[in-house]
Amino acid sequence: MTNLLNLLSLSNSIIRPINLRIINALSRPIIRPRFNYKIWIQNSKSYHDNEAFGYRVPTTEDTMKDYTKVELSNRIENANLLRLVTAYRTYGHKEAHLDPLGILEREKVTALDHERYGFTDPNKVYNLNGILHVNKSASTKVSKEDANIETILSHLKKVYCGKVAYEFMHIPSASERRWFYYTLESYDKTSLTIKEKRKFFELLTRSEVFDHFMSKKFPQVKRYGLEGAESMMVALEKLFEVSNKAGIIEVVLCMPHRGRLNLLTDLLKFPPVRLFHKVKGNPEFPEHLPASGDVLSHLASSPILDYGATNPLSVSMLHNPSHLEAVNPVAMGKTRAKQMDLLKSEKDCKLGDRVMCIQLHGDAAFTGQGVVMESFGLSNLPHFTSGGSIHIVVNNQLGYTTPAQNARSSWYSSDIGKMINAPVIHVNGDFPEDVTRAVNVAFEYRNKFGKDVIIDLITYRRWGHNELDEPAYTQPLMYANIRSRKSVPKLYEEKLLAEDLIVTQNEMKEFRDNYFKFLEEQYKLSDNHKPEANTLKKKWSEMIMPTETVSKLDTGVSREILEKVGKISVTVSDDIIIHPRLKKFHIQSRLQRIAEGKNIDWATAEALALGSLLLEGHNVRLCGQDVGRGTFSHRHAMMVCQETERVVVPLNNLSKDQGMLEVANSNLSELAVVGFEYGMSIENPNNLNLWEAQFGDFFNGAQVIIDTYISSGEVKWLRQSGLVMLLPHGYDGAGPEHSSCRIERFLQLSNDRLDVLNDNIPINPNMHIINPTTPAQYFHALRRQLKRNFRKPLIIMTPKILLRSPAAVSNFEEMISGTTFLPVLGNDNILEKSKIEKVVFVCGKLYYDLVKERQNKRLENKVAIIRVEELCPFPRKDIEQELSNYNNVQEFIWCQEEPQNNGAFTFIEQRLNQILPNNQKIKCISRPISAAPAVGISKWHYIEHLKILDKVFNNI
């Protein structure tokens, strides 16, 4: 501004008045209207409103009232005191005693210096009304309304700079911030009961004894023990207790490997004999089951815990892969599914009041893995929220080989949670009783506001990354400190001994010795242990573990149901104003198709399949980016009023007793969303979960979930899933990233038998992979998912161009009772099959191009085209039956539009060659081998397409 004034002073008097006006304008402070987040949300129109099934938001009202006029007046009068208090609320955590090792220098925060605010008179008393909450103390007799600066500072340091520290001032909601003020500052710390302290002592001690026992018996096993972070056990015990007494009846728990075995064998009642049996190299399930098992640190348990509440607490600990944090969205999805089931049976069930998700994290993974950010992004969305997760970051970065400055760019590992304005509670893990305080506050917040909250449990690792590691290679000073200090259990023992209330030294030793003896007994029993199959129970009790896959079931329905569902799928009330184009090209067109019972297109067949399942009582969830309308504007499962933006899902108006369709337009995420949908699918086999990719290859953002859960969850953990993945696929010149759903990847992940002639090998692959070419086939495939007495993931290559193709249509006769999905579709219109010289196998939309080219060349009686609709499981018998019609074939071809190193050829070749007659071999006609799935130049794409057609029909 000074430079600007100097410059303007040189200007002549003619322009000086104008310049002065500019100066005045620049000098005035910019006044911006205050941004009201709540009003903005309320005024923002949304495709989903609370009339749409599954739209769920927290129902808790803001009860923290705004400041009264008297309080506001006092805040103005004592503005500097308000500034000081605000500074402690904002920055107090930086001076808190959070480092259990005492090696980190606490920052001296100048904003907390009271003299900077003019507080120099120690005797002056200040009115605290509307500024600070201070409980009346028996020792000081200080009232809540007035206090001198010494009392104020003492209270602020006690609340915000102790062993527990808080970050909540970033929360946009003033009501939530005021709740924290009151909760934290008016808290009169009460002593824990003797029973509680005894329980904590036992938890800590058993955890340490367990680690010592494992070290003695299995010195070469990486057990990822809890040593240094034993207070995690106290945190979970307290959280289970307070949540259960508050009405929570189910907890879904996910965690990484560190401390998992301690938690399993203690709080989660996993018999140590089962654990030791596994550690000795034995399977965790009966050996006759078709499973491969998993490593020690991925075991799980689902106990029932009794805390004296009205209902006991059911805890579902999820299996997890080694891909850290990938389990988070799975746990969120399973929690959501449990809540939706309760909502169906208990009308008074509110969001999050019965079921809660608890997520344990490691600090490095919490900041390093993108799935954490994606999962946070789902946490408050109406079709994904579960009423708030409680996150416990077991922060032992203080004892790892990578220092914090190399592990993250943020100050705290918990800072990632600020993207959703989650409050953070830091606590020193060396003090178990303070840990319980942090847990109480976290649960109270979650239960009141239905949002996520983070507990940053700051601990250390006594042995580095694992027990076989030598962390002193890279952290010598830190580990000299760690190895010279007493353990958390021993420190707590000393505290209890000093109180002289609970146990004596001899009793503590006896407790340790008895638990060690118990583990020794379990260890001896483990050699003769016979594991049980912990699968297909409760909701899954009607399911079986198949030894033979059933593909052909009667999945048709009556014509009356088809007509009813078809009509209602596009019927809305008169007060819903439909877009004119939608009314003409979607509604009227569908009504005509339904009335005629023919020319049923893809979207209509889908509506018929889902609607008929809804009528049978099944719930259906369709999830993905813009699935309500459909990426290609073909589905319109939800309709939006053009005047009010009110949302209607017509298929939810079929009958009073029907299941419900949840249309969940997701955020722009694949990894977390697919994990979430998988989590929903493993909760209840009677519901159908579908995830649709915007384009088929977008699934690769979720490759971790596909590799570690969808393709291998059953064989590792005996957990079935019926998740359906809809992957738009087809080469139409759209370029490398919008053509292929990478069929080859899914086929490579399948465990379908390679020796197809060996009937002694069960046909029971881990997932089913289909590329249907007709709407009727799609209809049957969807219904088949819920009609079998087992569940398998279903990967569907869905079309793009065929969505509106007049050639790709079906009739009611292909969907009525008595019809089924056909793994292979042959040529029924060939009159003289003995004259066929060439058989072309194909899957997907290329079939229609081949048929057209064959017709143009008039080769119908020389070339047969066989559609392989189901690639996995390989339909050997159906292909053999079709081939039996052709006795004089000179050439067999597999034709695909994908490059030869992509697509289904590498999977199909080895299997087809076993069943072709006269030892003939299949030939492949495709695009040439390519690093990219498709070219990005339209002219080249068209030339490639013509070459494929030409190669198929030449020399005939």
N, C-alpha and C positions, 0 to 999 in steps of 0.2 A: 504494500500500500504506500510506503514512504517513497519508493522509486516511482510509483505512478504519480504521486503528488509532485515530485520534482520534475518529472517529464511534462506534466500539464502546466506547471508554472511558467514554462518557456513558451507556451502557446500565446497567440495574440489575443487581444481583448475581445475580438469578434466571436471567437469560439469558446471563450472562457465560461460564459453562462451554461453552455451545453455540457462542457466538461465538469462543471460543478455538479450538475444534475447527475452525471455518471458517477462522480465520486460519492455523492450522497447515497446513490443506489447501492454502490458496492460496499459502503460502510454500514448500511443497515443489515441487521442479522436476518438471515433467511428463515422465514416462518413457514414450516411445513405442517400440514394437518397430521394429527396423531393417528398412526396406523392402528386400527382395531382389527386384530386377527379374527376374533369371533364373528364380527359383523361381515367381514370379507367372506368367511366360510359360509355363513348363512345366506348371503346374497349370491354366492357362486352356484350356478346351475350345474346339476350333475345328471348324467345318464341314469345313475342308480339313485333312487330315493328310498325312503323307509317302507314303501309299499312292495318293493321287490323282495322276493324270498331270499333270505340269507343276508340282507343288509342289516348289519349289526354295529352299533356304536355304544360306548359306555352310557349308561342311563343315570349315573350319579349326578345329582344337581350340585352346583357350586354353593356350598354352605358357608364359606368364609366371607362374611360381609365386608363391604368396603368401609373405609374409615368414616367415623362420625364427624360432624362439624367441629366438635370439641377436639377430637383427635387431630383433625387436619389443622386446626388452629395451633395446637401445640407443636405439631411437626414444623410449622412455619416459624414459630417462636424459637424453637430449639433446633434450627436447621443444621447447625454444625454437629450436634449430637447425632442427628439422623445420618449425616454423612459418615460419621465415625462407625456407627452401627452397620450401615450399609457396606462400609469397607470390610468389616469383619465377616459379614455374610458372604461377601464376594471373594475375598482374598485370604480369609482365615486358614484355609486348607494348606496354604503355602508355608505357614509357620507351625503346622500341626506335627505331632510326634508320631509319624507314620512308618518310619524305617526301623524294622526290628533289629537290624544289625548296627544301627547308629553310625554308618559310614558316609551317609549322604548329608552334606551341609544343608541345613534348613535355610531357606532364603529369608533375609531380613526385608520385610515388606514395609516400605516407608509409609504406605497408605494407612498402616495400623498404628502409627505414632500419634498418640492422642494430642501431643503438644502442637502438631501441625494444624489442629482444629481449634486451638486457643484454650485448651483445658489445662490451666496451670494452677487453679485454685483447688486444693484437695478437699476443702471443706464445703464447697458449694454443692447444693443439692439440686438435682434436675428432675423435672417432671417427665416420666417415661411413657405417659399415655399416648398410644398410637405410634410409639417409636421402638420400645423394647419390652419384652416380657421377662419379669424376674419373679420367681416364686418367693413366697415368704419363707424365711429360714428360721429354724428354731434357735440357731446360735446367734445370728446377727439381728434378728427381729426386723429385717428390712422389708418394707411393704412393696407391693408390686408397682405402686404409682411413683415413688420417688427414691432416688439413690444418689450418692456422691460418685465422683469419677472413679475412685478406687474400687468401689463395689461393682460399678458398671464394667470396668476393664476386667476384673476378676471373673465376672460372669461370662463375658464375651470370650475370654480365653478358654474358660472351662468348656463352653459349648462348642466353639469353632476351632480351637487350636489344641485339642487334647489328643487322645489315642484314636478318636473318631473325628473325621472331618467331612465337610459337605460341599457339594457344588450344585446349586439350584437356581442361582440368580440369572442364568441364561434362559430359564423357562419363560415363554411368552405370557403364560396365564398368570395374571396378578393374584388370582384366587389360590393357585397352587403355591405361589411364592409365600403368600400370607399363611397358608397352612404350615409350611416349613417353619416360618418365624415362630408361630405359636407352639408347634409340636416340639421343636428343638429347645427354644428358650424357656418355655414354661415347664420343661421336663424336670421333675424332682426325682433324681436317681434313687430308686429303691433297691434294697439289697435283694440278691437272688436267694431263694430258699435253700435250705440245706439239701433238700432232695434234688434240686436243679444242679447245685454245685457237685454233688455226688455223681450225678449222671454225666456231667462234663468231664469229671475226673476219669470215670470209667471209659468214656469214649476215647479220650486222648490216650489213655494208658493202653487200651486194647490196640489202638492203631499203632502205637510204637512197638508193642510186644509182637504184633503181627509182622511188622517189617523186620524186626530182629530175628524172628523165627524163620521167615523166608530167606533171610541172608544166611542163616546157619544151614538150612536144609537144601537150598537151591542157590548156591553162591554164584553160579554162572547164568542165572536167569535174569533177564531184564524185566523187572516187575514194576518199574516206574512208581516207586513207593511215595508215601506222603510225608516223609521225614522233613521237617521244617515248615510244613503247611498243615499240621494236624488239626488246627482250628477250623479247617473246612468241615470236619465232622460235627463240630459244635454248631457251625452255621446251619448246616442242613437239618440237624436234629431240632434246633429251635424253629427253623422255618416250617418243617413238617408239623410241629406241635401247634404253633400259633395259627397256621392256615387251617388245620383240621378243626380247631376249636372255633374258628370263625365261619365254618360251614363248608370249607373245601373238602370234597370227598374223593377227588382223583387228582393226582399229580403226574404229569408227564415229565420225565427227567432225562436230560441228555448231558453227556460230559465226554471229555477226551480221556486219554489213558492214565494220566497222572492221578494217583490216589484211588483209582477205580477199584482195585482189589480190596483195599482197606474198607471202602464204602460198601462193597458187595457183601463181604463176610461179616460186617458188623450191623450197620443200620438196616441194610436191605436183606438180611437173613439168608444170604446165599451160603449153603452148608460148606464149610471149609473142606470137607471130604471130597466134594465135587470139584473144588478148585485144585486140590492136590492131585486128584485123579487126572485132571487136565494137564497140570504142570509136568507130570511124569510122562507125557507124550501120548495120552489116551484121548479118544474122542469125547466130546461133551454130550453126546447123544448115543442112543443104541446103534450099534455098528451096522445093522441091517437097513437103516434108513438111507435113502439116496441123497446124502449130503456130504460136503467136503469139510465143513467146520471153519473155524476162524482162530485167530491168535488169542492168547491169554487175555490181553488187555482190551478185548472187544466183547467179553462176556456180559450178560445182562441178567436182570432179575426183576420180578414184579410181585413184591410182597404186599400183604395187608398189614398195616400198622395201627395199633390201638393207642390213642392218646386220651382216652376217656371222654371223647366227644360223642355226640348223638350217633354219628356214623363213623366207622373206622375209615382210615385213609388208605386208598389203593394207590400204590406207586408203580408206575410203568417206566422202568429204565430201558431206554432204547439201545439196541446194538448200534455200533458206530464203525465206520471204516477208519483207516489210518489217515485219510484226508481230513485234516483238522477243520473243525467247524462245519463240515458238510452236513452233520447231523442236525444242526440248528433248525433249518426250515422244516425238516422231517418231523421234529418234535412239535413245532408250531402247527403243522398240518394235522397231526394226530390229536393234539389238544383241541383244535377247532372241530374236528370230526366228533369227538366225544361231546362237546358242548352242543353241537347240532342235534345229536341223538337225544340228549337230555331235553332240548327245546321241544322235540317232537313228543316226548312223553310227559314232560312237566311244564305246564303252561306258565308257571310263575318263575321259571328259571331265567335269570338275567345273565348278561354277558360277564363271564368270569367268576360268577359267585359259587360255582360248584367244582370247576376244573381249572387247574393252574399249570402253566408251563414254567419249569425251572431249568435254566441253561447254565451249565458250568463251562468256563472257558480258561484257556491259558492266555497269558498276557500277550505273548508274541504273536500267536495266531489271531487273537482278537483284533489286533491292528493290521496284521499282514494279509489276512484272507478276505477276498472280496465278497464271499458269500455272507460275511457278517454284515456288511453294508447293505447288501440286497435283502437280507432277512429283516434288518431294522426298517427298511423301506416298506415292508409288508405289514409291520406291526400295528399300525393305526388305520389301515385300509378297511372299509366296512365289510368286505367279503373275505378278509384274511385275519382280522384281529381276533384274539382270543381273550381279551380283557386284561392284557398286560403280562409279559413274562418278567420273572425275576432273574437277573443275570448275576452270577457270582464269578468274577474274574479271579482265579487263583493266581495271584500276581507274584510269581517267584523269579522274575527277571533278575532279582538281586543275586541269584545263584545259578546263572546259566553262562554258557561260554560266549554268548553274544551280549555285549553290554547294550543298555537301552539306547544309546546314541546311534547304534548301528541297526537297531531293531524297529525303530519307528521315528516318524517325523514330528509327532505330537508330544506334548509335555507328559501326559498320562496315557497309558494304554487304553483307558476308558473313554478318551476323548471322542472316539468314533461314535459313541452313543449320543453325542450332542447334536448329531444330524437330525435326530427326532426330538431334541430337547429333553432327553431322558435325564433325570437327576442322578447324581453319582454320590455314593457314600463310600469314602475311603476309611479303612480301618486297619490298624496294626495287628497282624495275625499272631503276635506274641502274647496277646491279651484276650483270652477266650471270652471273658465276661463282657468286654467292650464289643466283641464280635456279635454277641447276642443283642446288644443295643442297636447296632447297625441293622441287624436282621429285622428287629421289631419295627424300626422306622421304615425300612424298605417295604415290608409287607403292608403296613398301614397305608402307605402312599398308594401302592398298587391296588389295594382293595378299595380305596376311596375313589381313585380317579380312573382305574381301569387301564393304566398305561405301564410301559416298561420302566424298570428302575434297575440301576447297576450298583452292585456292591463290589468295590475294589479291595479285595482281601490281600493285603501286602504281606508276603511271606518270603521264604527263601528255599533253595534246594540244598539239602545237605550233601547230595552226591552228584550234583551236576545233572546232565541230561538223563542219565540212567546210572544204575548201580555199578556198571562196569566202566564207567567213564572216569577220566581224571581231569576235572575242571581246572585244577591248579596250573595246567599248561598255559591257560590264557587268562586266568583270574587268580594269580597267586596270593595277593594281599587279601582279597575278599575271602578266599577259602581258608586262609590262616585264621581269619576272624571267625568263620563259621565253625571250624573244627575245635576252636577253643571255647565255644559257648555251650551252655546247657540247652537241652532240647525244650521244645514248648511244653510237653507233658511234665518234664522235671521242674520247669519253672512254675507251672501251675500247682504241682505237688507242694513245692516250697511255700507258695502263697497259702494253700490250705493248712499246712502245718503251722504257719505263723498265726492263723486265725484260731487254731486249736478248737475247732468245732466239729469236724467231720471224721477224719481218719487219722490214725497214728502212723508212724514210720513202719511199724511192723505190719499193720493192716495193708498198707500200700504194697509192701513187698509180697505179702501173702496173695494179694489180688493179682499182681503180675505173675507170680509163680503158678497160680491156679489157671490163669488163662493160657500160659505157655503149655501147661500139662494138657489142657483141653485141645489145643492145636496139635500136640504130639499124638493124642489119641485119634484125632481125625486123620492125621497123617498115616498112621498105621492101618486104619480102615480103608484108606484110599485104594490099596492094591486090589481089594475085592469089591470095590464099588461098582454097581450096575446103574449107569445113568438112565434117566427116563426121558422120553420125548416131551419136551415142554412146548407143544405146538397144538394148534387146532382145538383150542378150548374156548369156553364162554361163547361169545358171538360166533366163533368159527367152528363150533362143535359139529355142525352139519356138513362141513367140508371134509374132503378126503385128500390123501396124498396119492395122486393117480399113478398107476404103473403103465397106463396106456392112454394116450390122448384121444379124446372123442371129438371129432370135428363135425360130424353130421348129426344134428339133432333137429327135431321138429321145432323150428323157431318161428313158424308162421303164426298168424292170428286171423281171426275171422274178418270177412269183408266189412261187416258192420262196424267193427272197431277201427279198421282202416279209414272208413268214411267219417266216423265220429272224430277221430283224432285229427284227420286231415282238415276237416272244416273248422274245428275249434282252434287249430294252430294258427289261423289267420283271422280269428273273430275277436273283435274288441267292442267295447261299449260305445254308444253314440257320442259320448262326451270326449272321446279320444280322437283328436283330429290327426288323421294319417297323411303323410306326405303324398301328394298326388301321384308321383312316379311309383312309389311303393304300392299304392293302392291298385294301380293299373297293371304293373308288370310283375308284381309278386302275389298280392292277395287274389285278384281276379283270375290270374293265370293258374294259381294253385287250386282254387275252387273248381275251375273247369276241369283240371286234370283229375281231381278227386271224383267229380261227378261222372267222368267217363271211365275212371279206373285204369287209365293207361297214360303213357308218356310221363310217368312219374320221374321227376328229375332228382338230382342228388340231395338237395336241401329238403325236399319233401319226404324222401325216403328216410332221411335222418330224423325229421320231425315225427314220422310214423313210428320209427323204432323207439325213440325216447318217450313219446307219448304213450305208447302201449306198455312200456315198462313202468311209467308213472301210474297208469291205471292198475297195474298189478301190485302197487304199494311200494315200489322201489323209489328211493331218492336218487336224483341224478344231479351231478355238478359238472358244468361245462366251463372250463377256465382257459384263459389265454388273452392275448392282446387283441382287443376289439372283437371278441368272439360273439358278442350279442348280435352285431350286424353281420360279422364274418369279414375276414380280410378282403374277400372278393365281392363283398356286398351281396351275398347269395342267401344267407341264412335267415336273418331277421327273427331270431328266437325271442327278442324283446323289441317292443315297438314304443316309440317316443312320441308323445303328443306334440304337435307342431306349435301349439299355443302356450302350453304350460310346462313342457318337458317332463310331464309325468310319465313314468315307465310302466309298461304292462308286459307281462310274460304270459301270453295266451294259454300255453300248455299247462299252466297252474290252475286253469278253470275247467278241468275235465270232469271232476266229480268231487264229492265231499271227502271221500276216503282215500284219495289218490296220494301217491308220493309227490314230492315237490322238486321242481327244477330250479336249481340255482345257477344263474348266468353270471359268472364272475369275470368281468373285464379286468384283467390284471394290469399291473404296472409294467414298465418296459424291462422286465427281468426274465431270464430263463432259468438260471441255476437255482435261485431260491424258490421260484414258483414251481418248478418241476419237483423239487424236493418237498415242497409243501403239499403238492397234490399226491405224491407218493405216500407221504405221512397220512393223509386222509384215507388213502386206499387200503392201508393195512389195518385200519381200525374196525371196519364193518364190511363183511363180504356182500351184504345185501344192497349196498349202494354202488352206483356206477360213477366213477370219476374219469373225466376226459380232459386232456390238455391238448390244445391245438396250437401249433407253432404258426407264427405269421407267415413264414415260408418254411419249407421242410428243413432246410439246412440250419435254421436258427436253433435247432435242438442242440447244436454243438456247444452252445454256451452253457448247457447243462450236462456236459459229458461226464463230469465227476459223479453226478447222481445216477446217470444211466449205467456207468461202469460198476459202481460200488453198491448200488441198491437195486435198480430195476432189473438188471441182467443177472445179478448174483445173490440177491437177498435171500431167495429161497434155499439155494444150495449151501449158503454159509450159515444161515440162522433158522432155517425151516419156517420162514415167514412168507406167506403168499400175498400177492398183490394182483389186483385185476385192473390196474391203471391202463387206460387207453391213451395212446399218443397218436394224434392226428397230424400228419406231416405232409403238407401240400408238395407234390412232386411232379415233375414233368418238364421236358425240354421244349421250350417254345421261343427261344431266342432272348430270354431275359438275362442271360449272362451267368458268370461263374457262381454268384452267391444267391441266385433265386431259381435254380433249376433242379438241383439234386438234393434229396434228403439223405444221401449217403447210405443207400440200402446196404452196401457192402459192409459198413461198420456194424450194423445190427446183426447181419448174418454171421459175421466173424465172432460176435459176442455170444451167439447161440451155441448150445451144446447138443444140437440135433445130431443124431447118429450118422456117422459117415458110411458105415457098412450097412447099406440099406437092404441088402439081401439076407442079413442075419436076423431072423425073426425072434431070436432069443434076446435081442437087445430091445428094451422097452422104448416105445416111441413117446417120449415125455420130455420135450425140450423145455428150457427155462422160460421161453417166451414165444409168442406166435407172431409171425411177420407176414402180412398180406398186402397185396396190391390189387384190390378189386377193380373191375372195369364196368360194373353196372350198379345202379342204385339199389337194386334188390340184394345184391351180394353185400353191400355195405349195411343194409337194413338187417340182414341175418347175422352178420358179424357182430354188430352191436348187441343184439338180443342174446346171442350165444354167450356173451361174457357173463351174464347173470343166470343162464339156464343150466350151465354145467355145475357139478358139485365139487368143483375146485376152481381156483383162480390163477390165471396166468396174465402177465402183462401182454397187451396187444399193441403191436406197432402197425399202423395203417398208413400206407402211401396214398394219401387222398389226392384228388385231381385239382387242376386249375381250369384248363380249357374245357374239360369234360363237364364242368359244373353246369354249363348252358348248352352243351352240344345236343342237337336233336337226335344224334345216333346213340348217345349214352343215356338211354331211358329204360324204364321197366314198367311192367303192368301189374295190377293187383294179383293176377294169377301166379306171379312169381313170389308173392309174399303171404298168401293165405295159408291157412292151416294145412300141414302136410308138406310144406316146402322147407328148404334148408339152405345153408351155405354150402356151395360146391367148391372144393379146393381146385378142381380142374374143369374148364369149360372147353368142350370139343366142337367139332364141326358137324352139326346134325343135318345141315342142308346139302351135304355132298351125296349125290345119288350113287355114283359108282366109285366106292372107296378103293376098290382094287386097282384103279388106274392112277392113284396118287403116287407121284414120283418123289415128292419132297415134303417133309414135315417141318414146319417152323414152330418152334416154341417161343412164346413171348409173354411178358407180363406188363400190365399197365396200358397207358393210352396209345402206345405205338401200335397196338392191335388194330385200332380203327384206321390208321394210315395204311397198314399192310392190307387190310380187307379192301380198302378203296383201290389201292394199286393193283391188287390181284384182279379185281373186277374190271379195271381199265384194260388190263392185259388179257382178260378172258381166260384166266388160268384156274378157275374154280375147281375143275376136276383133275388138276395136276398138282396143286399145292394145298396142303391142309395146314391150317393155323390152329394151334392149341394154346389156350390161355392158361398159364399157371397162376392161379389167383392166390394161392397160399404157398409161399416159399418155404416157410418153416412152421410146423414140421413138414418135411419133404413128402409130398403126396405120392409115394411110390405106387401104391395099388391103383389109384385113380389114373395115373399116367399109363400104367401097364394096361389097364382096361381100355383106355382110349387108343393106345398103339395097336391093340389086337385087331382093330378094324382095318389096318393098313398092312398088306402083305408084300407089296412090291416097292417099298420105299428105297430109293437109292441114296438119299442124302438127308441127314438130320441137322437142323440149324437151330442154334439159340440166337435170337435176334433181340438186341437191346439198344436203346437210344443213348445210354451212358457210354463213356469210354470203356475199352476192354478191361482196364485195370480197376474200374469202378463197377457199380451195378451188381447184378446177381450171378454173373457168369462164373466167377471163381468158386462160388458156393455150389452152383447147380451142375457144373461140368463133371466133378468127381462122382456125383450121385447119378446123373443121367447115363453116364457111360456104363454103369453097372447093369442097366436094364434095357438098353437099346438092343434090338435083335441083331443076330449074326455078328456080334462083337464090333458093331460099327461105333464110331466115335462122333461126338457132337462137335460141330463147327460153330464158331462165334462170328457173327456179323454185328459190328458195332462202330462207334466212333473210335478213332485210333487212341492208343495209350496216351494219357495226358496227365500233367501235374495238376492242372485246374479241372474241376468237374465239367466245365463248359466254356466255350469261346465267348468272348464279349463283343463280337462283331456279327451283326445280324446276317450279312450276306454269307459269311463263312458258315454260320449255323445252318442256313438253308441249303448250302452246297453239301454239307456233311449229311444232312437228312436225305437228300436225293441220292447220294451215294449208297446209303444203307438200303434204300428201297431197290435201287438198281442191282445191288449185289444179291439180294434175296431172290429176285425173279429172273436173273440172267441164265443163259444156257438151258432154257426149257423150251 
